[in-house]
Amino acid sequence: GFFSMKSGQFDKAIDRFNKVCIFNPSFSDAKYYLGEAYEAKHDVSNAKKYYSLYSETLTDTESKDLLKKKIENLK
């Protein structure tokens, strides 16, 4: 997924990160990367969805707050 992101192939990245979520659900970072991929595609609704899902896995208050601000600033 990372290489797809770097080359601007966001649909491929989304497909690959979704597969990671299915096959390795404990790797919660995949939800963050899905948020990034959707954000890059200007799909704000899905970006917010996956950032929020990732936020639920965070235990660090500061990181949660930063992500919350990121979600609020998406347009």
PQR file with spaces between the fields and no chain letter, atoms N, CA, C, O and H, PARSE charges and radii, in Angstrom:
ATOM       1  N    GLY     1       0.795   -1.187    0.000 -0.4000 1.5000
ATOM       2  CA   GLY     1       0.000    0.000    0.000 -0.0000 2.0000
ATOM       3  C    GLY     1       0.846    1.263    0.000  0.5500 1.7000
ATOM       4  O    GLY     1       0.480    2.261   -0.622 -0.5500 1.4000
ATOM       5  N    PHE     2       1.984    1.221    0.702 -0.4000 1.5000
ATOM       6  CA   PHE     2       2.818    2.422    0.778 -0.0000 2.0000
ATOM       7  C    PHE     2       3.353    2.825   -0.591  0.5500 1.7000
ATOM       8  O    PHE     2       3.376    4.008   -0.932 -0.5500 1.4000
ATOM       9  H    PHE     2       2.281    0.411    1.207  0.4000 1.0000
ATOM      10  N    PHE     3       3.783    1.841   -1.373 -0.4000 1.5000
ATOM      11  CA   PHE     3       4.321    2.150   -2.694 -0.0000 2.0000
ATOM      12  C    PHE     3       3.226    2.686   -3.608  0.5500 1.7000
ATOM      13  O    PHE     3       3.477    3.559   -4.438 -0.5500 1.4000
ATOM      14  H    PHE     3       3.765    0.880   -1.096  0.4000 1.0000
ATOM      15  N    SER     4       2.023    2.168   -3.456 -0.4000 1.5000
ATOM      16  CA   SER     4       0.895    2.681   -4.239 -0.0000 2.0000
ATOM      17  C    SER     4       0.609    4.135   -3.858  0.5500 1.7000
ATOM      18  O    SER     4       0.310    4.958   -4.724 -0.5500 1.4000
ATOM      19  H    SER     4       1.818    1.459   -2.781  0.4000 1.0000
ATOM      20  N    MET     5       0.700    4.443   -2.586 -0.4000 1.5000
ATOM      21  CA   MET     5       0.491    5.823   -2.147 -0.0000 2.0000
ATOM      22  C    MET     5       1.540    6.746   -2.759  0.5500 1.7000
ATOM      23  O    MET     5       1.221    7.816   -3.277 -0.5500 1.4000
ATOM      24  H    MET     5       0.943    3.775   -1.884  0.4000 1.0000
ATOM      25  N    LYS     6       2.799    6.311   -2.688 -0.4000 1.5000
ATOM      26  CA   LYS     6       3.887    7.145   -3.204 -0.0000 2.0000
ATOM      27  C    LYS     6       3.749    7.408   -4.697  0.5500 1.7000
ATOM      28  O    LYS     6       4.132    8.473   -5.180 -0.5500 1.4000
ATOM      29  H    LYS     6       3.058    5.442   -2.267  0.4000 1.0000
ATOM      30  N    SER     7       3.203    6.437   -5.428 -0.4000 1.5000
ATOM      31  CA   SER     7       3.074    6.602   -6.874 -0.0000 2.0000
ATOM      32  C    SER     7       1.716    7.181   -7.273  0.5500 1.7000
ATOM      33  O    SER     7       1.397    7.265   -8.459 -0.5500 1.4000
ATOM      34  H    SER     7       2.892    5.572   -5.035  0.4000 1.0000
ATOM      35  N    GLY     8       0.918    7.580   -6.277 -0.4000 1.5000
ATOM      36  CA   GLY     8      -0.361    8.212   -6.580 -0.0000 2.0000
ATOM      37  C    GLY     8      -1.469    7.255   -6.968  0.5500 1.7000
ATOM      38  O    GLY     8      -2.508    7.681   -7.474 -0.5500 1.4000
ATOM      39  H    GLY     8       1.178    7.512   -5.314  0.4000 1.0000
ATOM      40  N    GLN     9      -1.264    5.969   -6.738 -0.4000 1.5000
ATOM      41  CA   GLN     9      -2.267    4.959   -7.077 -0.0000 2.0000
ATOM      42  C    GLN     9      -3.124    4.680   -5.830  0.5500 1.7000
ATOM      43  O    GLN     9      -3.009    3.637   -5.186 -0.5500 1.4000
ATOM      44  H    GLN     9      -0.420    5.623   -6.327  0.4000 1.0000
ATOM      45  N    PHE    10      -3.972    5.643   -5.525 -0.4000 1.5000
ATOM      46  CA   PHE    10      -4.705    5.603   -4.264 -0.0000 2.0000
ATOM      47  C    PHE    10      -5.737    4.478   -4.206  0.5500 1.7000
ATOM      48  O    PHE    10      -5.976    3.912   -3.140 -0.5500 1.4000
ATOM      49  H    PHE    10      -4.066    6.490   -6.048  0.4000 1.0000
ATOM      50  N    ASP    11      -6.343    4.154   -5.335 -0.4000 1.5000
ATOM      51  CA   ASP    11      -7.305    3.043   -5.337 -0.0000 2.0000
ATOM      52  C    ASP    11      -6.617    1.723   -4.997  0.5500 1.7000
ATOM      53  O    ASP    11      -7.160    0.899   -4.260 -0.5500 1.4000
ATOM      54  H    ASP    11      -6.149    4.614   -6.202  0.4000 1.0000
ATOM      55  N    LYS    12      -5.427    1.534   -5.539 -0.4000 1.5000
ATOM      56  CA   LYS    12      -4.662    0.324   -5.219 -0.0000 2.0000
ATOM      57  C    LYS    12      -4.274    0.319   -3.742  0.5500 1.7000
ATOM      58  O    LYS    12      -4.347   -0.714   -3.076 -0.5500 1.4000
ATOM      59  H    LYS    12      -4.986    2.203   -6.137  0.4000 1.0000
ATOM      60  N    ALA    13      -3.866    1.465   -3.245 -0.4000 1.5000
ATOM      61  CA   ALA    13      -3.482    1.569   -1.837 -0.0000 2.0000
ATOM      62  C    ALA    13      -4.671    1.223   -0.945  0.5500 1.7000
ATOM      63  O    ALA    13      -4.526    0.490    0.033 -0.5500 1.4000
ATOM      64  H    ALA    13      -3.807    2.304   -3.786  0.4000 1.0000
ATOM      65  N    ILE    14      -5.830    1.742   -1.280 -0.4000 1.5000
ATOM      66  CA   ILE    14      -7.038    1.463   -0.500 -0.0000 2.0000
ATOM      67  C    ILE    14      -7.332   -0.028   -0.509  0.5500 1.7000
ATOM      68  O    ILE    14      -7.638   -0.612    0.530 -0.5500 1.4000
ATOM      69  H    ILE    14      -5.947    2.337   -2.075  0.4000 1.0000
ATOM      70  N    ASP    15      -7.240   -0.637   -1.673 -0.4000 1.5000
ATOM      71  CA   ASP    15      -7.476   -2.083   -1.781 -0.0000 2.0000
ATOM      72  C    ASP    15      -6.493   -2.859   -0.906  0.5500 1.7000
ATOM      73  O    ASP    15      -6.884   -3.791   -0.203 -0.5500 1.4000
ATOM      74  H    ASP    15      -6.992   -0.162   -2.517  0.4000 1.0000
ATOM      75  N    ARG    16      -5.248   -2.481   -0.950 -0.4000 1.5000
ATOM      76  CA   ARG    16      -4.224   -3.210   -0.189 -0.0000 2.0000
ATOM      77  C    ARG    16      -4.360   -2.998    1.309  0.5500 1.7000
ATOM      78  O    ARG    16      -4.210   -3.944    2.083 -0.5500 1.4000
ATOM      79  H    ARG    16      -4.930   -1.724   -1.521  0.4000 1.0000
ATOM      80  N    PHE    17      -4.641   -1.777    1.727 -0.4000 1.5000
ATOM      81  CA   PHE    17      -4.811   -1.531    3.162 -0.0000 2.0000
ATOM      82  C    PHE    17      -6.081   -2.194    3.692  0.5500 1.7000
ATOM      83  O    PHE    17      -6.125   -2.630    4.842 -0.5500 1.4000
ATOM      84  H    PHE    17      -4.762   -1.009    1.098  0.4000 1.0000
ATOM      85  N    ASN    18      -7.109   -2.268    2.852 -0.4000 1.5000
ATOM      86  CA   ASN    18      -8.316   -3.006    3.256 -0.0000 2.0000
ATOM      87  C    ASN    18      -7.996   -4.485    3.474  0.5500 1.7000
ATOM      88  O    ASN    18      -8.500   -5.105    4.411 -0.5500 1.4000
ATOM      89  H    ASN    18      -7.073   -1.914    1.917  0.4000 1.0000
ATOM      90  N    LYS    19      -7.170   -5.033    2.616 -0.4000 1.5000
ATOM      91  CA   LYS    19      -6.776   -6.439    2.777 -0.0000 2.0000
ATOM      92  C    LYS    19      -5.997   -6.642    4.077  0.5500 1.7000
ATOM      93  O    LYS    19      -6.173   -7.649    4.762 -0.5500 1.4000
ATOM      94  H    LYS    19      -6.761   -4.529    1.855  0.4000 1.0000
ATOM      95  N    VAL    20      -5.144   -5.690    4.406 -0.4000 1.5000
ATOM      96  CA   VAL    20      -4.402   -5.774    5.669 -0.0000 2.0000
ATOM      97  C    VAL    20      -5.388   -5.789    6.839  0.5500 1.7000
ATOM      98  O    VAL    20      -5.228   -6.565    7.780 -0.5500 1.4000
ATOM      99  H    VAL    20      -5.001   -4.872    3.849  0.4000 1.0000
ATOM     100  N    CYS    21      -6.396   -4.935    6.775 -0.4000 1.5000
ATOM     101  CA   CYS    21      -7.401   -4.878    7.852 -0.0000 2.0000
ATOM     102  C    CYS    21      -8.128   -6.211    7.996  0.5500 1.7000
ATOM     103  O    CYS    21      -8.485   -6.611    9.104 -0.5500 1.4000
ATOM     104  H    CYS    21      -6.526   -4.305    6.010  0.4000 1.0000
ATOM     105  N    ILE    22      -8.345   -6.891    6.886 -0.4000 1.5000
ATOM     106  CA   ILE    22      -9.047   -8.179    6.924 -0.0000 2.0000
ATOM     107  C    ILE    22      -8.137   -9.278    7.453  0.5500 1.7000
ATOM     108  O    ILE    22      -8.526  -10.040    8.338 -0.5500 1.4000
ATOM     109  H    ILE    22      -8.054   -6.567    5.986  0.4000 1.0000
ATOM     110  N    PHE    23      -6.934   -9.359    6.915 -0.4000 1.5000
ATOM     111  CA   PHE    23      -6.047  -10.474    7.245 -0.0000 2.0000
ATOM     112  C    PHE    23      -5.242  -10.266    8.526  0.5500 1.7000
ATOM     113  O    PHE    23      -4.773  -11.231    9.131 -0.5500 1.4000
ATOM     114  H    PHE    23      -6.618   -8.740    6.196  0.4000 1.0000
ATOM     115  N    ASN    24      -5.082   -9.009    8.940 -0.4000 1.5000
ATOM     116  CA   ASN    24      -4.339   -8.729   10.164 -0.0000 2.0000
ATOM     117  C    ASN    24      -5.025   -7.586   10.914  0.5500 1.7000
ATOM     118  O    ASN    24      -4.484   -6.483   10.987 -0.5500 1.4000
ATOM     119  H    ASN    24      -5.462   -8.225    8.448  0.4000 1.0000
ATOM     120  N    PRO    25      -6.207   -7.840   11.468 -0.5600 1.5000
ATOM     121  CA   PRO    25      -6.968   -6.777   12.111  0.2800 2.0000
ATOM     122  C    PRO    25      -6.260   -6.125   13.294  0.5500 1.7000
ATOM     123  O    PRO    25      -6.617   -5.014   13.686 -0.5500 1.4000
ATOM     124  N    SER    26      -5.270   -6.791   13.864 -0.4000 1.5000
ATOM     125  CA   SER    26      -4.555   -6.198   14.992 -0.0000 2.0000
ATOM     126  C    SER    26      -3.600   -5.090   14.540  0.5500 1.7000
ATOM     127  O    SER    26      -3.116   -4.321   15.371 -0.5500 1.4000
ATOM     128  H    SER    26      -4.981   -7.693   13.546  0.4000 1.0000
ATOM     129  N    PHE    27      -3.323   -4.997   13.247 -0.4000 1.5000
ATOM     130  CA   PHE    27      -2.470   -3.922   12.723 -0.0000 2.0000
ATOM     131  C    PHE    27      -3.343   -2.694   12.469  0.5500 1.7000
ATOM     132  O    PHE    27      -3.738   -2.410   11.338 -0.5500 1.4000
ATOM     133  H    PHE    27      -3.715   -5.622   12.572  0.4000 1.0000
ATOM     134  N    SER    28      -3.631   -1.977   13.550 -0.4000 1.5000
ATOM     135  CA   SER    28      -4.568   -0.858   13.477 -0.0000 2.0000
ATOM     136  C    SER    28      -4.053    0.302   12.632  0.5500 1.7000
ATOM     137  O    SER    28      -4.845    1.120   12.164 -0.5500 1.4000
ATOM     138  H    SER    28      -3.310   -2.208   14.469  0.4000 1.0000
ATOM     139  N    ASP    29      -2.749    0.385   12.430 -0.4000 1.5000
ATOM     140  CA   ASP    29      -2.198    1.465   11.607 -0.0000 2.0000
ATOM     141  C    ASP    29      -2.758    1.446   10.186  0.5500 1.7000
ATOM     142  O    ASP    29      -2.791    2.480    9.520 -0.5500 1.4000
ATOM     143  H    ASP    29      -2.105   -0.280   12.811  0.4000 1.0000
ATOM     144  N    ALA    30      -3.191    0.290    9.723 -0.4000 1.5000
ATOM     145  CA   ALA    30      -3.769    0.206    8.377 -0.0000 2.0000
ATOM     146  C    ALA    30      -4.984    1.116    8.254  0.5500 1.7000
ATOM     147  O    ALA    30      -5.249    1.651    7.177 -0.5500 1.4000
ATOM     148  H    ALA    30      -3.163   -0.551   10.265  0.4000 1.0000
ATOM     149  N    LYS    31      -5.723    1.297    9.340 -0.4000 1.5000
ATOM     150  CA   LYS    31      -6.884    2.196    9.316 -0.0000 2.0000
ATOM     151  C    LYS    31      -6.429    3.644    9.112  0.5500 1.7000
ATOM     152  O    LYS    31      -7.075    4.412    8.400 -0.5500 1.4000
ATOM     153  H    LYS    31      -5.508    0.862   10.214  0.4000 1.0000
ATOM     154  N    TYR    32      -5.322    4.001    9.739 -0.4000 1.5000
ATOM     155  CA   TYR    32      -4.780    5.347    9.536 -0.0000 2.0000
ATOM     156  C    TYR    32      -4.373    5.547    8.075  0.5500 1.7000
ATOM     157  O    TYR    32      -4.671    6.576    7.469 -0.5500 1.4000
ATOM     158  H    TYR    32      -4.797    3.377   10.317  0.4000 1.0000
ATOM     159  N    TYR    33      -3.694    4.554    7.527 -0.4000 1.5000
ATOM     160  CA   TYR    33      -3.253    4.670    6.138 -0.0000 2.0000
ATOM     161  C    TYR    33      -4.433    4.681    5.175  0.5500 1.7000
ATOM     162  O    TYR    33      -4.366    5.319    4.124 -0.5500 1.4000
ATOM     163  H    TYR    33      -3.452    3.718    8.019  0.4000 1.0000
ATOM     164  N    LEU    34      -5.500    3.992    5.515 -0.4000 1.5000
ATOM     165  CA   LEU    34      -6.719    4.089    4.705 -0.0000 2.0000
ATOM     166  C    LEU    34      -7.248    5.518    4.743  0.5500 1.7000
ATOM     167  O    LEU    34      -7.672    6.063    3.724 -0.5500 1.4000
ATOM     168  H    LEU    34      -5.555    3.474    6.368  0.4000 1.0000
ATOM     169  N    GLY    35      -7.216    6.113    5.926 -0.4000 1.5000
ATOM     170  CA   GLY    35      -7.628    7.513    6.038 -0.0000 2.0000
ATOM     171  C    GLY    35      -6.786    8.414    5.151  0.5500 1.7000
ATOM     172  O    GLY    35      -7.314    9.297    4.474 -0.5500 1.4000
ATOM     173  H    GLY    35      -6.871    5.671    6.754  0.4000 1.0000
ATOM     174  N    GLU    36      -5.483    8.193    5.153 -0.4000 1.5000
ATOM     175  CA   GLU    36      -4.592    8.988    4.304 -0.0000 2.0000
ATOM     176  C    GLU    36      -4.897    8.792    2.823  0.5500 1.7000
ATOM     177  O    GLU    36      -4.913    9.754    2.056 -0.5500 1.4000
ATOM     178  H    GLU    36      -5.055    7.476    5.702  0.4000 1.0000
ATOM     179  N    ALA    37      -5.138    7.559    2.428 -0.4000 1.5000
ATOM     180  CA   ALA    37      -5.425    7.268    1.020 -0.0000 2.0000
ATOM     181  C    ALA    37      -6.729    7.935    0.594  0.5500 1.7000
ATOM     182  O    ALA    37      -6.807    8.535   -0.478 -0.5500 1.4000
ATOM     183  H    ALA    37      -5.125    6.778    3.052  0.4000 1.0000
ATOM     184  N    TYR    38      -7.747    7.826    1.436 -0.4000 1.5000
ATOM     185  CA   TYR    38      -9.013    8.477    1.099 -0.0000 2.0000
ATOM     186  C    TYR    38      -8.870    9.995    1.103  0.5500 1.7000
ATOM     187  O    TYR    38      -9.471   10.679    0.274 -0.5500 1.4000
ATOM     188  H    TYR    38      -7.684    7.338    2.306  0.4000 1.0000
ATOM     189  N    GLU    39      -8.089   10.515    2.020 -0.4000 1.5000
ATOM     190  CA   GLU    39      -7.854   11.960    2.041 -0.0000 2.0000
ATOM     191  C    GLU    39      -7.167   12.409    0.756  0.5500 1.7000
ATOM     192  O    GLU    39      -7.510   13.449    0.194 -0.5500 1.4000
ATOM     193  H    GLU    39      -7.601    9.959    2.693  0.4000 1.0000
ATOM     194  N    ALA    40      -6.204   11.628    0.295 -0.4000 1.5000
ATOM     195  CA   ALA    40      -5.498   11.954   -0.950 -0.0000 2.0000
ATOM     196  C    ALA    40      -6.439   11.943   -2.148  0.5500 1.7000
ATOM     197  O    ALA    40      -6.226   12.667   -3.121 -0.5500 1.4000
ATOM     198  H    ALA    40      -5.926   10.782    0.752  0.4000 1.0000
ATOM     199  N    LYS    41      -7.484   11.116   -2.073 -0.4000 1.5000
ATOM     200  CA   LYS    41      -8.484   11.062   -3.145 -0.0000 2.0000
ATOM     201  C    LYS    41      -9.577   12.114   -2.961  0.5500 1.7000
ATOM     202  O    LYS    41     -10.508   12.191   -3.763 -0.5500 1.4000
ATOM     203  H    LYS    41      -7.658   10.528   -1.283  0.4000 1.0000
ATOM     204  N    HIS    42      -9.464   12.915   -1.916 -0.4000 1.5000
ATOM     205  CA   HIS    42     -10.452   13.940   -1.574 -0.0000 2.0000
ATOM     206  C    HIS    42     -11.805   13.336   -1.209  0.5500 1.7000
ATOM     207  O    HIS    42     -12.851   13.947   -1.425 -0.5500 1.4000
ATOM     208  H    HIS    42      -8.707   12.852   -1.265  0.4000 1.0000
ATOM     209  N    ASP    43     -11.765   12.130   -0.655 -0.4000 1.5000
ATOM     210  CA   ASP    43     -12.967   11.452   -0.161 -0.0000 2.0000
ATOM     211  C    ASP    43     -13.010   11.690    1.348  0.5500 1.7000
ATOM     212  O    ASP    43     -12.600   10.842    2.141 -0.5500 1.4000
ATOM     213  H    ASP    43     -10.915   11.633   -0.480  0.4000 1.0000
ATOM     214  N    VAL    44     -13.512   12.853    1.720 -0.4000 1.5000
ATOM     215  CA   VAL    44     -13.480   13.302    3.107 -0.0000 2.0000
ATOM     216  C    VAL    44     -14.275   12.375    4.020  0.5500 1.7000
ATOM     217  O    VAL    44     -13.850   12.079    5.137 -0.5500 1.4000
ATOM     218  H    VAL    44     -13.845   13.542    1.076  0.4000 1.0000
ATOM     219  N    SER    45     -15.412   11.925    3.549 -0.4000 1.5000
ATOM     220  CA   SER    45     -16.268   11.066    4.371 -0.0000 2.0000
ATOM     221  C    SER    45     -15.542    9.799    4.812  0.5500 1.7000
ATOM     222  O    SER    45     -15.536    9.460    5.996 -0.5500 1.4000
ATOM     223  H    SER    45     -15.758   12.165    2.642  0.4000 1.0000
ATOM     224  N    ASN    46     -14.935    9.104    3.861 -0.4000 1.5000
ATOM     225  CA   ASN    46     -14.207    7.876    4.203 -0.0000 2.0000
ATOM     226  C    ASN    46     -12.917    8.167    4.963  0.5500 1.7000
ATOM     227  O    ASN    46     -12.513    7.388    5.826 -0.5500 1.4000
ATOM     228  H    ASN    46     -14.941    9.378    2.900  0.4000 1.0000
ATOM     229  N    ALA    47     -12.276    9.276    4.646 -0.4000 1.5000
ATOM     230  CA   ALA    47     -11.063    9.644    5.390 -0.0000 2.0000
ATOM     231  C    ALA    47     -11.406    9.830    6.867  0.5500 1.7000
ATOM     232  O    ALA    47     -10.707    9.321    7.744 -0.5500 1.4000
ATOM     233  H    ALA    47     -12.603    9.908    3.945  0.4000 1.0000
ATOM     234  N    LYS    48     -12.476   10.554    7.130 -0.4000 1.5000
ATOM     235  CA   LYS    48     -12.898   10.766    8.517 -0.0000 2.0000
ATOM     236  C    LYS    48     -13.260    9.442    9.182  0.5500 1.7000
ATOM     237  O    LYS    48     -12.936    9.212   10.347 -0.5500 1.4000
ATOM     238  H    LYS    48     -13.044   10.967    6.418  0.4000 1.0000
ATOM     239  N    LYS    49     -13.926    8.586    8.440 -0.4000 1.5000
ATOM     240  CA   LYS    49     -14.340    7.283    8.977 -0.0000 2.0000
ATOM     241  C    LYS    49     -13.135    6.484    9.455  0.5500 1.7000
ATOM     242  O    LYS    49     -13.119    5.990   10.582 -0.5500 1.4000
ATOM     243  H    LYS    49     -14.190    8.773    7.494  0.4000 1.0000
ATOM     244  N    TYR    50     -12.125    6.357    8.597 -0.4000 1.5000
ATOM     245  CA   TYR    50     -10.979    5.526    8.956 -0.0000 2.0000
ATOM     246  C    TYR    50     -10.064    6.188    9.977  0.5500 1.7000
ATOM     247  O    TYR    50      -9.474    5.501   10.811 -0.5500 1.4000
ATOM     248  H    TYR    50     -12.138    6.758    7.681  0.4000 1.0000
ATOM     249  N    TYR    51      -9.938    7.507    9.923 -0.4000 1.5000
ATOM     250  CA   TYR    51      -9.185    8.187   10.977 -0.0000 2.0000
ATOM     251  C    TYR    51      -9.872    7.986   12.325  0.5500 1.7000
ATOM     252  O    TYR    51      -9.207    7.779   13.340 -0.5500 1.4000
ATOM     253  H    TYR    51     -10.417    8.065    9.246  0.4000 1.0000
ATOM     254  N    SER    52     -11.191    8.045   12.335 -0.4000 1.5000
ATOM     255  CA   SER    52     -11.941    7.844   13.581 -0.0000 2.0000
ATOM     256  C    SER    52     -11.772    6.424   14.100  0.5500 1.7000
ATOM     257  O    SER    52     -11.588    6.214   15.299 -0.5500 1.4000
ATOM     258  H    SER    52     -11.732    8.213   11.511  0.4000 1.0000
ATOM     259  N    LEU    53     -11.835    5.449   13.199 -0.4000 1.5000
ATOM     260  CA   LEU    53     -11.625    4.057   13.613 -0.0000 2.0000
ATOM     261  C    LEU    53     -10.226    3.877   14.195  0.5500 1.7000
ATOM     262  O    LEU    53     -10.045    3.178   15.192 -0.5500 1.4000
ATOM     263  H    LEU    53     -11.985    5.619   12.225  0.4000 1.0000
ATOM     264  N    TYR    54      -9.255    4.504   13.573 -0.4000 1.5000
ATOM     265  CA   TYR    54      -7.885    4.428   14.087 -0.0000 2.0000
ATOM     266  C    TYR    54      -7.786    5.106   15.449  0.5500 1.7000
ATOM     267  O    TYR    54      -7.120    4.602   16.354 -0.5500 1.4000
ATOM     268  H    TYR    54      -9.402    5.072   12.763  0.4000 1.0000
ATOM     269  N    SER    55      -8.446    6.238   15.591 -0.4000 1.5000
ATOM     270  CA   SER    55      -8.413    6.985   16.842 -0.0000 2.0000
ATOM     271  C    SER    55      -8.898    6.142   18.017  0.5500 1.7000
ATOM     272  O    SER    55      -8.410    6.290   19.137 -0.5500 1.4000
ATOM     273  H    SER    55      -8.987    6.648   14.856  0.4000 1.0000
ATOM     274  N    GLU    56      -9.856    5.264   17.759 -0.4000 1.5000
ATOM     275  CA   GLU    56     -10.386    4.393   18.809 -0.0000 2.0000
ATOM     276  C    GLU    56      -9.330    3.433   19.355  0.5500 1.7000
ATOM     277  O    GLU    56      -9.478    2.917   20.463 -0.5500 1.4000
ATOM     278  H    GLU    56     -10.253    5.144   16.849  0.4000 1.0000
ATOM     279  N    THR    57      -8.277    3.191   18.594 -0.4000 1.5000
ATOM     280  CA   THR    57      -7.232    2.265   19.029 -0.0000 2.0000
ATOM     281  C    THR    57      -6.115    2.957   19.802  0.5500 1.7000
ATOM     282  O    THR    57      -5.264    2.298   20.399 -0.5500 1.4000
ATOM     283  H    THR    57      -8.157    3.610   17.694  0.4000 1.0000
ATOM     284  N    LEU    58      -6.121    4.284   19.790 -0.4000 1.5000
ATOM     285  CA   LEU    58      -5.052    5.040   20.433 -0.0000 2.0000
ATOM     286  C    LEU    58      -5.271    5.129   21.940  0.5500 1.7000
ATOM     287  O    LEU    58      -6.398    5.271   22.415 -0.5500 1.4000
ATOM     288  H    LEU    58      -6.812    4.820   19.305  0.4000 1.0000
ATOM     289  N    THR    59      -4.191    5.044   22.662 -0.4000 1.5000
ATOM     290  CA   THR    59      -4.265    5.205   24.112 -0.0000 2.0000
ATOM     291  C    THR    59      -3.638    6.528   24.555  0.5500 1.7000
ATOM     292  O    THR    59      -3.920    7.017   25.649 -0.5500 1.4000
ATOM     293  H    THR    59      -3.275    4.929   22.277  0.4000 1.0000
ATOM     294  N    ASP    60      -2.802    7.091   23.719 -0.4000 1.5000
ATOM     295  CA   ASP    60      -2.117    8.348   24.031 -0.0000 2.0000
ATOM     296  C    ASP    60      -3.055    9.528   23.765  0.5500 1.7000
ATOM     297  O    ASP    60      -3.499    9.734   22.635 -0.5500 1.4000
ATOM     298  H    ASP    60      -2.573    6.693   22.831  0.4000 1.0000
ATOM     299  N    THR    61      -3.349   10.287   24.796 -0.4000 1.5000
ATOM     300  CA   THR    61      -4.287   11.407   24.708 -0.0000 2.0000
ATOM     301  C    THR    61      -3.825   12.461   23.711  0.5500 1.7000
ATOM     302  O    THR    61      -4.631   12.997   22.950 -0.5500 1.4000
ATOM     303  H    THR    61      -2.989   10.120   25.714  0.4000 1.0000
ATOM     304  N    GLU    62      -2.538   12.756   23.715 -0.4000 1.5000
ATOM     305  CA   GLU    62      -2.013   13.788   22.809 -0.0000 2.0000
ATOM     306  C    GLU    62      -2.198   13.371   21.347  0.5500 1.7000
ATOM     307  O    GLU    62      -2.609   14.183   20.518 -0.5500 1.4000
ATOM     308  H    GLU    62      -1.883   12.320   24.333  0.4000 1.0000
ATOM     309  N    SER    63      -1.897   12.125   21.036 -0.4000 1.5000
ATOM     310  CA   SER    63      -2.068   11.627   19.669 -0.0000 2.0000
ATOM     311  C    SER    63      -3.543   11.651   19.269  0.5500 1.7000
ATOM     312  O    SER    63      -3.889   12.010   18.144 -0.5500 1.4000
ATOM     313  H    SER    63      -1.563   11.466   21.710  0.4000 1.0000
ATOM     314  N    LYS    64      -4.397   11.266   20.205 -0.4000 1.5000
ATOM     315  CA   LYS    64      -5.836   11.289   19.939 -0.0000 2.0000
ATOM     316  C    LYS    64      -6.316   12.701   19.645  0.5500 1.7000
ATOM     317  O    LYS    64      -7.107   12.915   18.726 -0.5500 1.4000
ATOM     318  H    LYS    64      -4.116   10.975   21.119  0.4000 1.0000
ATOM     319  N    ASP    65      -5.843   13.653   20.416 -0.4000 1.5000
ATOM     320  CA   ASP    65      -6.239   15.048   20.221 -0.0000 2.0000
ATOM     321  C    ASP    65      -5.759   15.585   18.867  0.5500 1.7000
ATOM     322  O    ASP    65      -6.491   16.292   18.175 -0.5500 1.4000
ATOM     323  H    ASP    65      -5.201   13.479   21.163  0.4000 1.0000
ATOM     324  N    LEU    66      -4.531   15.243   18.504 -0.4000 1.5000
ATOM     325  CA   LEU    66      -4.002   15.682   17.207 -0.0000 2.0000
ATOM     326  C    LEU    66      -4.816   15.100   16.054  0.5500 1.7000
ATOM     327  O    LEU    66      -5.108   15.788   15.076 -0.5500 1.4000
ATOM     328  H    LEU    66      -3.936   14.669   19.066  0.4000 1.0000
ATOM     329  N    LEU    67      -5.174   13.836   16.183 -0.4000 1.5000
ATOM     330  CA   LEU    67      -5.963   13.194   15.130 -0.0000 2.0000
ATOM     331  C    LEU    67      -7.369   13.793   15.078  0.5500 1.7000
ATOM     332  O    LEU    67      -7.933   13.963   13.997 -0.5500 1.4000
ATOM     333  H    LEU    67      -4.936   13.277   16.978  0.4000 1.0000
ATOM     334  N    LYS    68      -7.922   14.105   16.221 -0.4000 1.5000
ATOM     335  CA   LYS    68      -9.248   14.726   16.272 -0.0000 2.0000
ATOM     336  C    LYS    68      -9.223   16.060   15.534  0.5500 1.7000
ATOM     337  O    LYS    68     -10.149   16.371   14.786 -0.5500 1.4000
ATOM     338  H    LYS    68      -7.463   13.967   17.099  0.4000 1.0000
ATOM     339  N    LYS    69      -8.164   16.854   15.739 -0.4000 1.5000
ATOM     340  CA   LYS    69      -8.020   18.136   15.046 -0.0000 2.0000
ATOM     341  C    LYS    69      -7.885   17.926   13.535  0.5500 1.7000
ATOM     342  O    LYS    69      -8.448   18.676   12.738 -0.5500 1.4000
ATOM     343  H    LYS    69      -7.412   16.601   16.347  0.4000 1.0000
ATOM     344  N    LYS    70      -7.130   16.897   13.162 -0.4000 1.5000
ATOM     345  CA   LYS    70      -6.963   16.577   11.740 -0.0000 2.0000
ATOM     346  C    LYS    70      -8.312   16.259   11.119  0.5500 1.7000
ATOM     347  O    LYS    70      -8.619   16.735   10.026 -0.5500 1.4000
ATOM     348  H    LYS    70      -6.673   16.288   13.810  0.4000 1.0000
ATOM     349  N    ILE    71      -9.125   15.457   11.807 -0.4000 1.5000
ATOM     350  CA   ILE    71     -10.458   15.085   11.316 -0.0000 2.0000
ATOM     351  C    ILE    71     -11.331   16.334   11.183  0.5500 1.7000
ATOM     352  O    ILE    71     -12.021   16.508   10.178 -0.5500 1.4000
ATOM     353  H    ILE    71      -8.875   15.070   12.695  0.4000 1.0000
ATOM     354  N    GLU    72     -11.299   17.190   12.183 -0.4000 1.5000
ATOM     355  CA   GLU    72     -12.121   18.402   12.173 -0.0000 2.0000
ATOM     356  C    GLU    72     -11.733   19.348   11.022  0.5500 1.7000
ATOM     357  O    GLU    72     -12.576   20.076   10.498 -0.5500 1.4000
ATOM     358  H    GLU    72     -10.738   17.048   12.999  0.4000 1.0000
ATOM     359  N    ASN    73     -10.458   19.327   10.640 -0.4000 1.5000
ATOM     360  CA   ASN    73      -9.983   20.237    9.587 -0.0000 2.0000
ATOM     361  C    ASN    73     -10.154   19.693    8.170  0.5500 1.7000
ATOM     362  O    ASN    73      -9.884   20.398    7.198 -0.5500 1.4000
ATOM     363  H    ASN    73      -9.773   18.735   11.065  0.4000 1.0000
ATOM     364  N    LEU    74     -10.596   18.457    8.052 -0.4000 1.5000
ATOM     365  CA   LEU    74     -10.805   17.905    6.704 -0.0000 2.0000
ATOM     366  C    LEU    74     -11.979   18.587    6.025  0.5500 1.7000
ATOM     367  O    LEU    74     -13.040   18.778    6.620 -0.5500 1.4000
ATOM     368  H    LEU    74     -10.815   17.885    8.841  0.4000 1.0000
ATOM     369  N    LYS    75     -11.771   18.943    4.788 -0.4000 1.5000
ATOM     370  CA   LYS    75     -12.836   19.601    4.010 -0.0000 2.0000
ATOM     371  C    LYS    75     -12.923   18.996    2.638  0.5500 1.7000
ATOM     372  O    LYS    75     -13.756   19.412    1.832 -0.5500 1.4000
ATOM     373  H    LYS    75     -10.909   18.788    4.305  0.4000 1.0000
